[in-house]
Amino acid sequence: MLKWAIVFAVVALIAGALGFGGIAGAAAGVAKILFFLFAVGFVIFLALGVMAGRKITGN
């Protein structure tokens, strides 16, 4: 998911540099959504990993 966010961000930068404002705005919006979904998923899986690690070690 992070890979696609980066791809859309690059597309937005290139489109913006070439003067395609509508496409650049849309690509930037998609990149933002994908990045925040990635960040939320990362935090959730990080918390699950910490909790699982505590159960395995017994702390």
PyMOL commands that set and color helices and strands:
alter all, ss='L'
color gray80, all
select helices_A, chain A and resi 2-18+21-57
alter helices_A, ss='H'
color red, helices_A
deselect
rebuild
show_as cartoon
